């Protein structure tokens, strides 16, 4: 099997490590294989790929789309290195408001599977990074929402103090003020 799957402290968030095949030309790896993901409990049909190129200290997030356009994501750094964050925002969840993080890079070949009901963000810790994330629902501006990156309730341990943020991300609400229609099942 070309992947290892590991449930994190929030078990619905899954770290996926791709096996790479290096030789004198470089490396080859599979980034996604539906049958392996299905065999490991990830039954998500991806319909859109998003790609971002960012510079050191850029922080993107914390973003989500509310129902009916909620998105599950498979996030991979194809160049550079990022710290990727998933925050549980499912009301009634035993891990509501908790977060997990992983370093994703072009060297470790790890991806993070983040199901619907989670806010997502990442910051770039290399000079530059290209990130691709597969999503199971197309982008919907009407359903796009977010949480302020430095919400004291979340107390996320970002590895940078003064991130570069989009104007819209500077104006996001705290967790207790978000427009959230997710429930824990």
C-alpha positions in Angstrom: 0.0 0.0 0.0 1.5 3.4 -1.0 0.0 5.2 2.1 0.0 5.1 5.9 -3.1 6.5 7.6 -3.0 7.7 11.2 -5.9 9.1 13.2 -4.8 12.2 15.2 -5.9 13.4 18.6 -9.2 14.4 17.0 -9.8 11.0 15.3 -11.8 12.3 12.3 -8.7 14.2 11.2 -6.3 11.8 9.5 -2.6 12.1 8.7 -1.9 10.5 5.3 1.8 9.7 4.5 2.6 8.8 0.9 5.3 6.3 0.2 7.8 7.8 -2.2 9.9 5.9 -4.7 13.2 7.8 -5.2 15.8 7.1 -7.9 18.5 9.0 -9.7 15.8 11.0 -11.6 14.1 12.2 -8.4 11.0 10.7 -6.8 7.6 9.3 -7.7 4.6 9.0 -5.3 0.9 8.7 -5.5 -0.9 11.6 -3.9 -4.3 10.1 -3.8 -5.8 6.7 -4.6 -9.5 6.3 -4.1 -9.4 2.5 -3.3 -6.8 3.0 -0.5 -8.6 5.9 1.0 -11.9 4.0 1.0 -10.2 1.0 2.6 -9.1 3.3 5.4 -12.5 4.9 6.1 -12.2 8.0 3.9 -15.2 7.9 1.7 -14.9 11.4 0.1 -15.4 12.2 -3.5 -13.2 15.1 -4.4 -14.5 17.6 -7.0 -12.2 20.5 -7.0 -8.4 21.2 -6.5 -7.2 24.5 -5.0 -3.6 25.6 -5.3 -1.9 28.4 -3.4 1.6 29.8 -3.6 2.6 31.7 -0.5 5.7 33.2 1.1 7.3 32.8 4.5 5.1 33.9 7.4 1.9 34.0 5.3 -1.0 32.6 7.3 -4.2 31.5 5.4 -7.2 30.8 7.6 -9.0 29.8 9.6 -11.6 29.0 6.9 -14.6 26.8 6.4 -17.8 26.6 4.3 -21.0 26.1 6.2 -23.7 23.6 5.1 -25.0 22.8 2.6 -21.6 23.5 0.9 -19.3 22.3 3.8 -16.0 21.0 2.5 -13.8 18.1 3.4 -10.2 18.7 2.4 -7.0 16.8 1.6 -4.2 19.2 2.1 -0.7 18.7 0.7 2.4 20.9 0.5 3.9 20.1 -2.9 6.9 22.5 -2.4 8.1 24.1 0.8 6.9 23.5 4.4 3.7 24.5 6.2 2.1 24.1 9.6 -1.4 22.9 8.9 -4.2 23.3 11.4 -7.7 21.8 11.8 -10.1 23.1 14.4 -13.2 21.1 15.4 -16.3 23.4 15.1 -19.0 20.7 15.4 -21.4 21.8 18.1 -21.8 19.1 20.7 -18.5 17.4 19.8 -16.3 16.2 22.7 -13.5 18.0 20.9 -15.3 21.2 20.0 -12.8 24.1 19.9 -9.8 21.7 20.0 -7.3 21.7 17.2 -4.6 19.5 15.7 -1.5 20.5 13.7 0.9 18.8 11.4 4.0 19.9 9.5 3.4 19.1 5.8 6.3 19.5 3.3 7.7 18.4 0.0 10.2 16.3 2.0 7.9 14.4 4.3 5.2 13.6 1.7 2.4 13.9 4.3 -1.1 15.2 3.7 -3.9 16.0 6.1 -7.4 14.8 5.6 -9.9 17.3 7.3 -13.6 16.3 7.2 -16.6 18.6 7.0 -17.2 20.5 10.3 -13.7 21.7 10.8 -12.1 25.1 10.2 -8.7 24.9 8.4 -5.7 27.2 8.2 -2.0 27.0 7.6 1.1 29.1 7.8 4.3 29.0 5.7 7.5 28.3 7.6 9.8 27.9 4.5 10.7 30.7 2.2 7.9 29.8 -0.1 5.3 27.0 -0.3 2.9 25.6 -2.9 -0.1 23.9 -1.3 -2.8 21.9 -3.1 -6.0 20.9 -1.4 -8.6 18.7 -2.8 -12.2 19.5 -1.7 -15.4 17.6 -1.9 -17.7 20.6 -2.7 -17.0 23.5 -5.0 -16.2 26.9 -3.6 -19.3 28.9 -2.5 -18.7 32.5 -1.6 -22.2 32.6 0.1 -21.2 29.9 2.5 -17.6 30.9 3.1 -16.8 31.7 6.8 -13.9 31.8 9.1 -12.4 32.3 12.6 -9.8 34.8 13.6 -6.4 33.2 13.6 -5.4 34.3 17.1 -8.7 33.5 18.9 -7.6 33.3 22.6 -10.2 30.5 23.3 -8.5 28.3 20.6 -5.0 29.2 21.8 -3.4 27.8 18.6 0.3 27.5 18.9 1.3 29.1 15.6 5.1 29.0 15.0 5.0 32.7 13.9 4.2 35.8 15.8 3.4 38.4 13.1 1.8 36.6 10.2 1.0 38.1 6.8 -2.7 38.0 6.5 -5.4 38.8 4.0 -7.5 41.8 4.9 -10.6 39.5 5.2 -8.8 37.2 7.6 -8.0 40.1 9.9 -11.8 40.8 10.2 -12.9 37.2 11.1 -14.9 36.6 14.3 -13.8 34.5 17.3 -15.1 31.0 17.6 -18.0 32.0 19.9 -19.3 34.5 17.3 -19.1 32.4 14.1 -22.0 31.5 11.8 -21.9 27.8 12.4 -24.4 25.1 11.4 -22.3 22.0 12.1 -23.5 19.4 14.7 -21.7 16.4 16.0 -23.2 13.1 14.9 
